[in-house]
Amino acid sequence: MNELEHRVRALWTLFEPIHAVTYFSPEAREAFADIGLTRYWDGYFAGRAAPLGAVTAGPVVAIFSGFAPFLVERVLPAVWSTVTSDRVLDARSRGAAVTLRNLVPDERSVTEAADVLAQAAARIDTIGRPLAAANSALPVESDPYRRLWQAAATLREHRGDGHVIALVEGGIAGISTIVLRSAVDIDATSVRKARGWTEEQWAIEVDELSARGLLAGQGQITEKGTAALDRAEQVTNRLAVHPWRGVTDDEIADVARTLAPIARACQTVFPFPNPIGMPQPWDPNLDPNASSVPTSPRAN
């Protein structure tokens, strides 16, 4: 991983918390409930998929990666018979904006962050990246809190799409990813239940990964398994660079210093460690070279 790739990875730890408030904050949950999406997974799948339109379960299972089809099929496409994707888009933006306004009441700092992050989001490459493409096609919001959240969401999904590409290339997409990560930095029982997999499905995947030499013994990760995760992370980092090409180190540092206080405020909404494997935000003032930012999951 070269220096630019690492700095871009460090920036991810700053815009990911801004995006993730939509999954954890009570204000976001309330906004979804206001339009009839009272169950958590109704809001999650409808909210995250809404930029794609009234999509069915199959594409979401493929694009999101890691969720049991049964879990997605409980929500999609049935939810679209009760609410339109446009109403869901408004609810997710509204809930995120209310959360951010409560966490960061200084609108001037949010406006500055929204402006710089929106510039990066406008430079993403979208070929092979369905969620990034769909998010980038949404209208630009005038409200700075909504605009900041949408820019963070677009960049997060850009990196996420690239991550799925990397996992597919490495042969560890879908349930394979979370079984391997549960041997590193995520609790196996909680993530299995959260992603909708049965004990039997999990056990079958453990056996298959063991047969491939990626797990050993009682599900401990092997050197080969660690290398597979590391390789996927390296590819993810490389694929995430495009929006930041041509941006100088000093400019990246300025973006980081603008985002860091907001990211720290957002991190109070969710726990560490957390079920999405998000590391602590980078502090560019204390660590200008981002040397404390983990290079892969095993370093968390």
C-alpha positions in Angstrom: 0.0 0.0 0.0 1.5 3.3 -1.1 1.3 6.6 0.9 -1.7 7.9 -1.0 -3.7 4.7 -0.6 -3.0 4.8 3.2 -4.1 8.4 3.5 -7.3 7.7 1.6 -7.9 4.7 3.9 -7.4 7.1 6.8 -9.9 9.5 5.3 -12.4 6.6 5.2 -12.3 6.5 9.0 -13.5 10.1 9.0 -16.4 9.9 6.5 -17.6 6.4 7.5 -18.8 7.6 10.9 -20.7 10.4 9.3 -22.5 8.0 7.0 -23.0 5.4 9.7 -25.2 7.6 11.9 -28.1 6.5 9.6 -27.8 3.0 11.0 -27.3 3.7 14.7 -28.9 7.0 15.7 -32.4 7.2 17.3 -33.2 10.2 15.1 -32.6 8.1 12.0 -34.7 5.3 13.3 -37.5 7.7 14.1 -37.4 9.2 10.6 -37.9 5.8 9.1 -40.6 4.9 11.6 -42.5 8.1 10.6 -43.0 6.7 7.1 -44.0 3.2 8.4 -40.6 1.5 8.5 -40.8 0.5 12.1 -38.6 -2.6 12.0 -34.8 -2.0 12.0 -34.1 -4.0 8.8 -37.0 -2.3 6.9 -35.2 1.0 7.4 -31.8 -0.5 6.7 -32.5 -2.3 3.5 -35.0 0.2 2.1 -32.9 3.1 3.1 -29.6 1.9 1.7 -31.2 0.5 -1.4 -33.5 3.5 -2.1 -31.1 5.2 -4.5 -31.5 2.2 -6.8 -35.3 2.6 -6.9 -37.8 -0.1 -5.9 -35.3 -2.9 -6.2 -36.0 -6.5 -5.3 -34.1 -8.7 -2.9 -31.9 -10.5 -5.4 -29.8 -7.5 -6.5 -29.5 -6.3 -2.9 -28.2 -9.6 -1.7 -25.6 -9.5 -4.5 -24.7 -5.8 -4.1 -24.6 -5.6 -0.3 -22.7 -8.9 0.2 -22.7 -10.8 3.5 -26.5 -10.8 4.2 -28.5 -14.0 4.2 -31.0 -13.9 1.3 -33.8 -14.8 3.8 -33.2 -11.6 5.8 -33.3 -9.3 2.7 -36.4 -11.2 1.3 -38.3 -10.4 4.5 -38.1 -6.7 3.5 -37.8 -6.5 -0.3 -39.8 -6.0 -2.4 -42.8 -6.0 0.0 -41.8 -2.7 1.6 -42.2 -0.8 -1.8 -46.0 -1.6 -1.6 -46.2 0.7 1.5 -43.8 3.4 0.7 -42.0 4.9 -2.4 -38.3 5.0 -2.8 -38.5 8.8 -3.0 -40.1 9.0 0.5 -37.5 6.6 1.9 -34.7 8.8 0.4 -36.2 11.9 2.1 -36.6 10.0 5.4 -33.0 8.8 5.4 -31.6 12.2 4.6 -33.9 13.9 7.1 -32.9 11.5 9.9 -29.2 11.8 9.2 -29.4 15.6 9.1 -31.3 15.8 12.4 -28.7 13.5 13.9 -25.8 15.6 12.6 -27.4 18.9 13.6 -27.8 17.6 17.2 -24.2 16.3 17.3 -22.6 19.3 15.5 -24.7 22.5 16.0 -21.9 24.6 14.4 -23.5 25.0 10.9 -20.5 26.9 9.5 -18.1 23.9 10.2 -20.6 21.5 8.7 -21.0 23.7 5.6 -17.2 23.7 5.1 -17.0 19.9 5.5 -20.0 19.4 3.1 -18.3 21.6 0.5 -15.0 19.8 0.6 -16.5 16.3 0.8 -18.9 17.0 -2.0 -16.0 17.9 -4.3 -14.4 14.5 -3.7 -17.8 12.7 -4.1 -18.2 14.4 -7.5 -15.0 12.8 -8.7 -15.8 9.2 -8.1 -15.6 6.5 -10.8 -18.8 4.6 -11.1 -18.2 1.7 -13.5 -19.0 -1.5 -11.7 -20.1 0.4 -8.6 -23.9 0.3 -8.5 -24.4 1.9 -5.0 -21.9 4.6 -5.7 -23.4 5.4 -9.1 -26.9 5.5 -7.7 -26.0 7.8 -4.8 -23.9 10.1 -7.0 -26.9 10.6 -9.3 -29.1 12.0 -6.5 -29.8 15.8 -6.5 -27.4 17.9 -4.5 -29.1 19.0 -1.2 -29.1 22.7 -0.3 -29.1 22.0 3.5 -25.5 21.6 4.6 -26.2 18.8 7.0 -28.1 16.8 4.3 -25.4 17.6 1.8 -22.6 16.5 4.1 -24.3 13.2 4.8 -25.0 12.5 1.2 -21.4 13.2 0.2 -20.2 10.9 2.9 -22.7 8.2 1.8 -21.5 8.4 -1.8 -17.9 8.1 -0.9 -18.7 5.3 1.6 -20.6 3.3 -1.0 -17.8 4.0 -3.6 -15.4 2.3 -1.2 -17.9 -0.4 -0.3 -18.5 -1.3 -3.9 -14.8 -1.5 -4.4 -14.6 -3.7 -1.4 -17.1 -6.2 -2.8 -15.1 -6.3 -6.0 -12.0 -7.1 -4.0 -13.8 -9.8 -2.0 -15.2 -11.4 -5.2 -11.8 -11.4 -6.8 -10.3 -13.1 -3.7 -13.0 -15.7 -3.5 -14.2 -14.6 0.0 -17.4 -12.6 -0.7 -20.7 -13.1 1.0 -20.8 -15.2 4.1 -17.2 -16.0 3.7 -16.2 -12.5 4.6 -18.0 -12.3 7.9 -17.0 -15.8 9.0 -13.3 -14.8 8.4 -13.7 -11.4 10.1 -15.4 -13.1 13.1 -12.1 -15.0 13.5 -10.3 -11.6 13.7 -12.2 -8.7 15.1 -16.0 -9.2 15.0 -18.1 -11.3 17.5 -19.2 -14.4 15.6 -22.5 -15.0 17.4 -23.8 -11.4 17.1 -22.7 -10.9 13.5 -24.2 -14.3 12.4 -27.6 -13.3 13.9 -27.4 -9.8 12.6 -26.7 -10.9 9.1 -29.5 -13.5 9.2 -27.4 -16.7 8.8 -28.5 -19.9 10.6 -26.1 -22.0 12.8 -26.2 -24.7 10.1 -25.3 -22.3 7.3 -22.5 -20.8 9.4 -21.1 -24.2 10.3 -21.1 -25.3 6.6 -19.1 -22.1 5.7 -16.6 -22.8 8.5 -16.1 -26.3 7.1 -15.6 -24.9 3.6 -13.2 -22.3 4.6 -11.3 -24.9 6.7 -11.1 -27.1 3.6 -9.6 -24.2 1.7 -7.0 -23.7 4.4 -8.3 -20.3 5.5 -9.5 -21.5 8.9 -8.2 -24.2 11.3 -9.1 -25.9 14.5 -12.0 -24.3 16.2 -12.4 -21.7 13.6 -9.1 -19.9 14.1 -7.9 -17.9 11.1 -4.8 -19.3 9.4 -1.9 -17.4 7.8 -3.6 -18.1 4.5 -6.9 -16.7 5.7 -5.2 -13.6 7.1 -3.4 -13.1 3.8 -6.7 -13.4 1.9 -8.3 -10.6 4.1 -5.2 -8.5 3.8 -5.1 -8.9 0.0 -8.8 -7.9 -0.2 -8.1 -4.8 1.9 -5.2 -3.8 -0.3 -7.3 -4.0 -3.4 -10.1 -2.1 -1.7 -7.6 0.7 -0.8 -6.3 0.9 -4.3 -9.8 1.0 -5.8 -10.8 3.8 -3.4 -8.1 6.3 -4.6 -9.7 7.7 -7.7 -11.6 10.6 -6.1 -8.4 11.8 -4.4 -6.0 11.6 -7.4 -4.4 14.9 -8.0 -5.1 16.1 -4.4 -1.9 17.0 -2.6 -0.9 15.7 0.9 -1.5 19.1 2.3 -5.0 19.3 0.8 -5.8 15.8 2.2 -4.6 17.0 5.6 -6.9 20.0 5.3 -9.9 17.8 4.5 -9.0 15.5 7.4 -8.8 18.4 9.9 -12.1 19.7 8.7 -13.8 16.3 9.0 -12.1 15.0 12.2 -14.2 17.0 14.8 -17.4 15.9 13.1 -16.3 12.3 12.9 -15.5 12.3 16.6 -18.9 13.7 17.4 -20.5 11.0 15.3 -18.6 8.2 16.9 -20.5 8.7 20.1 -23.5 7.2 18.4 -22.1 3.7 18.0 -20.0 1.3 20.0 -16.4 0.2 19.4 -15.8 -2.5 18.4 -19.0 -2.4 16.2 -20.8 -4.8 13.9 -19.6 -3.0 10.8 -15.9 -3.3 11.6 -15.3 0.5 11.6 -12.0 1.5 13.3 -11.5 4.6 15.4 -11.4 7.9 13.5 -8.0 9.3 12.4 -6.8 12.3 14.4 -4.7 14.3 11.8 -3.5 16.7 14.4 -2.0 14.1 16.7 -1.0 11.8 13.9 -0.4 13.7 10.7 1.0 10.6 8.9 -1.9 8.4 9.9 0.5 5.9 11.3 -2.1 4.8 13.9 -4.7 3.9 11.3 -4.8 0.1 10.9 -3.8 -1.2 7.5 -6.1 -4.2 7.7 -8.7 -5.8 10.1 -6.1 -7.8 11.9 -4.4 -4.6 13.1 -7.6 -3.2 14.8 
